Amino acid sequence: MAEDEGEGRRGAGVNILDKIEGLEAKFHEVSLLITDPSVIADQARYVRLNRDYHDLERVLECAHRYKKAVTELQDAKDLFYNETDAEMKEMAKAEIDELEPQIPKLEEELKLQLLPQDPEDGKNVVMEIRGGTGGDEAAIFAGDLFRMYTKYFELKGFKYTVSSFTEGAAGGYKEIIFNVTGQNVYGTLKYESGVHRVQRVPVTETQGRVHTSAATVAVLPEADEFEVHINEGEIKWETFRSGGAGGQNVNKVESGVRLRYNWKNPNTGEVQEILIECTETRDQPKNKERALSRLRTQIYDKEHQKYIDDIAARRKTMVSTGDRSAKIRTYNYPQGRITDHRIGYTVYNLAAFMDGDIQGVIDALQVAENAERLKESEL
């Protein structure tokens, strides 16, 4: 029971408890608002308030556990210093020994809960993997990355559906685009955006020399309808026959859809054409719906780029949200090594990693980012 340590912790505790003052009142206010019919009718506001409700509920539950432990510790100390009965003092001492190690852990947990949650984290995502430098080997590596992610999705319980793909001449994909759904998908996968570099002897190499190739990964939070304004009358639609396996339906039915849309950058006024193809299903209306969803996501991503860049400027670990051309990770096959360059994370379990065992690096990136966010917030 180091008194100085205890005083320091109590000081930190007061600072944290100051920060949650008023949250109970806000929680009560939000609880009432989300039952108001006029709020429910405003979908955008209702979704935002519902998110606030769950965030506040989580923070207050953690704050309650922290305050309860602090109060019980203080009561046990009062009993220990003021009680004359030896047996009661011993009981109080046992309670102090049990509670004291819990306080700093609960305090750290509460600090993390008090950090503003990224509203994007709970969203589903659109992922795009493209072969970069390295020709056929880059396409093969893009296919390896896609397999790695699908194995990871199985472990996490995420679901995915492929929207479109272009196969490489020697295997893999020149490009593959797919949707991922589940719990906290963007918050988990956002660290994967950037350039992934591979060093290995390609299957196309006859001399046994190690080559360096690359593939790019983009992870985009899926936009809800109310978050992006699209003038659907200005969309130009085309239909075409899907390629690949599928028998007569593929040959005779124009189920594939292509849309073109001129998007105007609200900051610069520049007009840019967005082209999206979708051959995901044999049902043309469903393909149209999914192409529209991808259009919303692309526009949302472009319009929120300034917000994303601001975050990246403050946090070096979050390269993934800023410059998507940045090299983030190297997969070295001769050494069986994976290195994440943002945080200097290196492991030698490449075979398991490529089979979807990537949670370790994601956890390390989340810890590094949380440390920077805590420093930023001065908690």
C-alpha positions in Angstrom: 0.0 0.0 0.0 2.3 2.7 -1.2 0.7 6.0 -0.1 2.4 8.1 -2.8 1.3 5.7 -5.5 -2.2 5.7 -4.1 -2.3 9.5 -4.0 -1.1 9.7 -7.6 -3.8 7.2 -8.7 -6.5 9.1 -6.8 -5.4 12.3 -8.6 -5.6 10.5 -12.0 -8.9 9.0 -10.9 -10.4 12.4 -10.1 -9.4 13.6 -13.6 -11.1 10.7 -15.2 -14.2 11.0 -13.1 -14.4 14.7 -13.9 -14.6 13.7 -17.6 -17.6 11.4 -17.1 -19.5 14.0 -15.1 -22.6 14.8 -17.1 -22.5 11.6 -19.1 -25.4 10.1 -17.0 -27.6 13.2 -17.9 -26.6 12.9 -21.6 -27.4 9.2 -21.5 -30.8 9.8 -20.1 -31.5 12.5 -22.7 -30.4 10.2 -25.6 -32.5 7.4 -24.1 -35.6 9.6 -24.4 -34.8 10.9 -27.8 -34.5 7.5 -29.5 -38.1 6.7 -28.5 -39.4 10.0 -29.9 -41.4 9.3 -33.1 -40.1 12.5 -34.8 -36.5 11.3 -34.2 -37.3 7.8 -35.4 -38.7 9.3 -38.6 -35.4 11.1 -39.3 -33.3 8.1 -40.2 -29.9 9.8 -40.2 -30.5 11.4 -36.7 -31.9 8.2 -35.3 -28.9 6.1 -36.4 -26.5 8.7 -35.0 -28.3 8.8 -31.6 -28.6 5.1 -31.4 -24.8 4.8 -31.9 -24.4 7.5 -29.1 -26.7 5.5 -26.8 -24.6 2.3 -27.1 -21.3 4.2 -26.8 -22.5 6.0 -23.6 -23.9 2.8 -22.2 -20.5 1.1 -22.6 -18.6 4.0 -21.0 -21.0 4.3 -18.0 -20.9 0.5 -17.3 -17.1 0.7 -17.2 -17.2 3.9 -15.1 -19.6 2.2 -12.6 -17.2 -0.7 -12.1 -14.3 1.7 -11.6 -16.1 3.9 -9.1 -17.4 0.8 -7.2 -13.8 -0.6 -6.9 -12.4 2.8 -5.8 -15.2 3.2 -3.1 -14.7 -0.4 -1.8 -10.9 0.1 -1.6 -11.4 3.4 0.4 -13.8 1.7 2.7 -11.4 -1.2 3.2 -8.6 1.2 4.0 -10.7 3.1 6.5 -11.6 -0.1 8.2 -8.0 -1.3 8.3 -6.7 2.0 9.8 -9.5 2.5 12.3 -10.5 -1.0 13.4 -9.0 -2.4 16.5 -10.2 -6.0 16.1 -7.3 -8.1 14.7 -9.6 -10.4 12.7 -11.5 -7.5 11.1 -8.1 -5.8 10.2 -6.9 -9.0 8.6 -10.1 -9.1 6.5 -9.7 -5.5 5.5 -6.1 -6.1 4.5 -7.1 -9.1 2.3 -9.7 -6.9 0.5 -7.1 -4.1 0.0 -4.6 -6.6 -1.5 -7.3 -7.9 -3.8 -8.6 -4.4 -4.9 -5.4 -2.4 -5.2 -4.1 -4.2 -8.4 -7.5 -3.9 -10.0 -7.7 -0.1 -9.9 -5.0 0.8 -12.4 -6.3 -1.9 -14.8 -9.9 -0.5 -14.5 -8.5 3.0 -14.9 -6.8 2.1 -18.2 -9.9 0.4 -19.5 -12.0 3.5 -18.6 -9.5 5.8 -20.3 -9.8 3.8 -23.5 -13.6 3.8 -23.2 -13.6 7.6 -22.8 -11.7 8.0 -26.1 -14.2 9.1 -28.8 -15.2 6.1 -30.9 -14.6 6.4 -34.7 -18.2 6.3 -36.1 -16.9 4.4 -39.1 -15.6 1.4 -37.0 -18.9 -0.4 -36.8 -19.5 -0.3 -40.6 -19.3 -3.0 -43.1 -16.6 -2.5 -45.8 -15.8 -2.8 -49.5 -12.4 -4.2 -50.0 -10.3 -3.9 -53.2 -7.2 -5.9 -53.9 -5.1 -5.1 -57.0 -1.9 -6.5 -58.3 0.8 -3.8 -58.5 4.3 -3.9 -59.7 5.5 -7.4 -60.6 3.3 -8.5 -63.5 2.0 -12.1 -63.2 3.6 -12.6 -59.8 1.8 -9.5 -58.5 -1.6 -10.9 -59.6 -0.7 -14.3 -58.0 0.2 -12.5 -54.7 -3.1 -10.5 -54.9 -4.8 -13.9 -55.0 -2.8 -15.1 -52.0 -3.9 -12.0 -50.1 -7.5 -12.6 -51.0 -7.2 -16.2 -49.7 -5.5 -14.9 -46.5 -8.4 -12.5 -45.8 -11.1 -15.1 -46.5 -9.4 -17.5 -44.1 -9.4 -14.7 -41.5 -13.1 -13.9 -42.1 -13.9 -17.5 -41.3 -12.1 -17.2 -38.0 -13.9 -13.9 -37.2 -17.3 -15.0 -38.4 -17.3 -12.2 -41.1 -19.2 -12.9 -44.3 -18.0 -11.8 -47.7 -19.4 -11.6 -51.3 -17.3 -10.9 -54.4 -18.6 -8.1 -56.6 -16.2 -8.3 -59.5 -12.8 -9.7 -60.4 -10.3 -9.9 -63.2 -8.1 -13.0 -63.2 -4.4 -12.9 -63.8 -2.9 -14.7 -66.8 -0.9 -17.0 -64.6 -3.4 -17.2 -61.7 -4.6 -14.9 -58.9 -6.3 -11.6 -59.7 -5.3 -8.4 -61.4 -8.2 -7.0 -59.4 -10.8 -8.3 -57.0 -13.5 -6.3 -55.2 -15.7 -7.8 -52.4 -18.0 -6.7 -49.6 -17.4 -7.8 -46.0 -20.1 -7.8 -43.3 -20.1 -8.6 -39.6 -19.4 -6.9 -36.3 -17.0 -3.9 -36.1 -15.7 -4.9 -39.6 -14.2 -1.5 -40.6 -12.7 -1.1 -37.1 -10.9 -4.4 -37.6 -9.8 -4.2 -41.2 -9.0 -0.5 -41.7 -5.3 -1.2 -40.8 -5.0 -3.3 -44.0 -5.2 -0.4 -46.5 -1.9 0.2 -48.3 0.8 -1.5 -50.3 1.7 -5.1 -49.4 5.1 -6.2 -50.7 6.1 -9.8 -51.2 9.7 -11.2 -51.6 9.9 -14.7 -53.0 10.9 -16.9 -56.0 7.9 -16.6 -58.4 6.5 -19.7 -59.9 7.3 -18.1 -63.3 11.0 -17.7 -62.4 13.3 -20.4 -63.9 16.6 -19.2 -62.3 15.4 -19.5 -58.7 16.0 -15.8 -58.0 14.0 -13.9 -55.4 11.8 -11.2 -56.8 9.9 -8.3 -55.1 6.3 -7.7 -56.1 3.4 -5.8 -54.6 -0.3 -5.6 -54.4 -2.5 -2.8 -53.0 -5.3 -3.2 -50.6 -8.1 -0.6 -50.1 -10.6 -0.9 -47.2 -13.6 1.5 -47.6 -16.3 1.9 -45.0 -19.7 1.1 -46.6 -21.9 4.2 -46.8 -25.5 4.2 -45.8 -28.1 5.7 -48.2 -28.7 8.8 -46.1 -25.0 9.7 -45.8 -24.4 10.4 -49.5 -26.6 12.4 -52.0 -26.7 10.8 -55.5 -28.8 12.1 -58.3 -30.0 8.8 -59.7 -31.4 10.4 -62.8 -27.8 11.2 -63.9 -26.5 7.6 -63.6 -25.9 6.0 -67.0 -26.6 2.3 -66.9 -25.4 -0.4 -69.3 -26.0 -4.2 -69.1 -23.9 -6.9 -70.5 -23.5 -10.7 -70.4 -21.4 -12.0 -67.5 -18.3 -14.0 -68.3 -16.9 -17.1 -66.7 -18.6 -20.4 -65.7 -22.4 -20.5 -65.5 -23.7 -22.3 -68.6 -26.6 -20.9 -70.6 -27.6 -18.2 -68.2 -24.2 -16.5 -68.6 -24.3 -16.7 -72.3 -27.9 -15.5 -72.9 -28.9 -13.2 -70.0 -27.5 -9.7 -69.6 -27.3 -9.9 -65.8 -24.1 -7.9 -65.5 -24.5 -4.1 -64.9 -22.2 -1.1 -65.5 -22.8 2.4 -64.2 -21.2 5.7 -65.0 -21.7 8.7 -62.8 -20.1 12.2 -62.9 -19.2 13.1 -59.3 -18.4 16.7 -58.5 -15.8 17.3 -55.8 -17.4 19.6 -53.2 -14.1 21.1 -52.3 -12.5 21.7 -55.7 -15.5 21.7 -58.1 -13.6 19.2 -60.2 -15.9 16.6 -62.0 -14.7 13.0 -62.1 -16.4 10.0 -63.8 -16.9 7.0 -61.6 -17.2 3.6 -63.4 -18.5 0.6 -61.6 -19.3 -2.9 -62.8 -21.1 -5.6 -60.9 -21.6 -9.3 -62.0 -22.0 -10.6 -58.5 -25.4 -12.4 -59.0 -27.4 -13.6 -62.0 -30.2 -11.2 -61.0 -29.8 -7.9 -62.8 -31.9 -5.8 -60.2 -29.7 -7.2 -57.4 -26.5 -6.3 -59.3 -27.9 -2.8 -59.8 -28.6 -2.5 -56.1 -25.0 -3.6 -55.3 -23.5 -1.3 -57.9 -25.4 1.6 -56.3 -24.1 0.6 -52.9 -20.5 0.6 -54.2 -21.1 4.0 -55.8 -22.3 5.4 -52.5 -19.2 4.0 -50.7 -16.8 5.4 -53.3 -18.3 8.9 -53.0 -18.4 8.7 -49.2 -14.8 7.7 -49.2 -13.8 10.6 -51.5 -15.8 13.2 -49.5 -14.4 12.0 -46.2 -10.8 11.9 -47.3 -10.0 15.3 -45.6 -11.2 13.9 -42.3 -9.2 10.7 -42.9 -6.0 12.7 -43.8 -6.4 14.8 -40.6 -6.4 11.6 -38.5 -3.3 10.2 -40.4 -1.4 13.5 -39.8 -1.8 13.1 -36.1 -1.2 9.3 -35.8 1.7 7.7 -37.5 0.4 4.2 -36.8 -2.7 4.8 -38.9 -0.9 5.0 -42.3 -3.8 2.9 -43.5 -6.3 5.9 -43.3 -4.0 8.3 -45.0 -1.7 7.6 -47.9 -2.9 4.4 -49.5 0.2 4.2 -51.7 2.4 3.8 -48.5 4.2 0.4 -48.1 2.8 -1.0 -44.9 3.9 -4.7 -44.8 6.5 -7.1 -46.3 6.0 -10.8 -46.7 9.4 -12.4 -47.0 9.1 -16.1 -48.0 12.8 -17.1 -47.9 12.9 -16.1 -44.2 9.3 -17.0 -43.4 9.0 -13.4 -42.0 6.2 -10.8 -41.8 7.1 -7.2 -41.0 4.6 -4.4 -40.5 6.6 -1.2 -41.1 4.3 1.2 -39.3 5.1 -0.2 -35.8 8.2 -2.3 -36.5 6.2 -5.5 -35.8 8.0 -8.7 -37.0 7.0 -12.3 -36.7 8.3 -15.5 -38.3 5.0 -17.4 -38.8 4.4 -16.6 -42.5 2.7 -19.9 -43.3 0.1 -19.5 -40.5 -0.2 -15.8 -41.4 -1.1 -16.6 -45.0 -3.7 -19.1 -43.6 -5.5 -16.2 -41.9 -3.7 -15.9 -38.6 -3.4 -12.1 -38.8 -5.0 -11.1 -35.5 -1.7 -10.6 -33.8 -0.6 -7.7 -36.1 -4.1 -6.2 -36.0 -4.0 -6.3 -32.1 -0.6 -4.7 -32.1 -1.7 -1.9 -34.5 -4.8 -1.2 -32.3 -2.7 -1.0 -29.1 -0.2 1.4 -30.8 -3.1 3.6 -32.1 -4.8 3.6 -28.7 -1.5 4.7 -27.1 -1.3 7.6 -29.5 -5.0 8.5 -29.0 -4.5 8.6 -25.2 -1.5 10.9 -25.6 -3.6 13.1 -27.9 -6.5 13.3 -25.4 -4.1 13.9 -22.4 -6.1 11.4 -20.3 
